[in-house]
Amino acid sequence: MLFVALTNASAFAQDSLYDRAVTARLADDPALAASLLEDWLAEHPDDVDALVQYGYALLALGRLEEAEFAFQKVLRKAPEYADAAQGLALVAERRETEQAVRSGFILVEGALSNTGGGQDDWQELGVLASLPVGTRTTLDLGGTWHRRFGAEDVELGGRATYRATENLWLRAGASVTPNADFRPATGISTGFDFRIAPSTVASLDSSWQSYPVQDVWTVRPGITQYFGGGRFAASLHSHIVAAAGEDVQIGGALRADYLPTASTRLFIGTATGPDTDLGVVRDTTSIFAGGELPLTQDLSLTGSVAQEWRENGFDRTEGRIGVKLSL
């Protein structure tokens, strides 16, 4: 009887150790949770629930390799364990995010649009530099030359993105077009991304742009879901547009991405609703596809095609091609 009592007491102590670890992780103390789970797993190495908890604690500590190993071990034992699969997706997404923070890039891109109806083609050439500032901030600076309707505009802009927490990204930007003919003379934007689940990110962006013809306000809520360890993503966004003296208009966009490697991306999507490219709000429907393919370790080729149908005015076919240099 004494042996049985001691055995039960030991089991209770081990159970409470696991419970304390879970409580610590949920209370945002991943270091304590990892320490407690290591003690638990030393006695119970095949406990898949504890391995999942351990993986998420390691993720919070930034120990991605160890977290990945824990989740993979779970999936080898229990292939249908959804929390472990989501953990792997989060590892992949976290790596992509940290890589974007650690290294910047320069993108040179040109575009040509066939507008039909006997009008001159639209032409565009832009340069974008994305530069890390510290470990949590990225600064994007760029300029784009536009030629449309026989007129030319040069739009300059910048945006800062700050990773406030492990699950929250904040951004703000501004643009200016000196002597604007059709692009916004000035503009400001704000937004954020928030991870609401291991593989789900919600976003909200808003902007104000002062075009030569009128001011335009835009709000863009959205959500992105990652699958397959971060190799696939599906995003859904809404566009809410208001312009001076006009009714509020609403549209949406659906996009799917495939990211087989860190430097390769393919995407396809469709959008419908208000377009404000020239400051005049028009209903449009479009389809688009494109991607990024590596040429060398630091150099990649970007490109896309799009077809746009406008309710009022001309339809448009656009092709883009660019070269991206990782820094």
Number of C-alpha atoms within 10 A of each C-alpha: 6 7 8 9 10 11 12 12 12 12 12 11 12 16 13 13 17 21 16 16 28 22 15 18 20 13 10 12 16 23 16 17 26 23 13 19 25 18 15 20 16 9 11 14 12 13 13 20 14 21 25 23 26 27 29 28 27 21 22 18 15 15 14 20 12 14 27 22 14 23 26 20 17 24 19 10 12 12 12 11 16 11 18 28 23 21 26 29 24 26 26 20 18 18 16 16 12 12 12 16 22 17 14 18 17 19 19 18 19 18 18 17 20 18 17 12 10 7 12 14 17 18 16 18 18 18 18 18 19 22 20 18 16 10 11 15 18 22 19 18 18 18 18 18 16 19 17 18 11 9 10 17 20 19 21 19 18 18 18 19 21 19 18 11 10 13 14 16 18 19 18 18 18 17 19 20 21 13 14 18 18 21 26 26 20 20 20 18 18 18 18 18 20 17 17 13 13 19 24 19 18 19 19 17 18 18 18 19 23 19 22 17 14 15 19 21 19 20 18 18 18 18 18 19 17 23 17 14 18 26 17 18 19 18 18 17 18 19 22 17 23 20 20 11 8 10 10 14 17 17 18 18 18 17 18 18 20 19 16 12 12 12 18 15 18 18 18 18 18 17 21 20 21 24 19 19 12 16 19 17 21 16 18 19 19 18 18 18 17 19 18 20 18 17 12 10 9 12 17 18 20 20 18 18 18 18 17 18 16 17 12 10 12 13 18 18 19 18 16 17 18 18 19 22 16 16 13
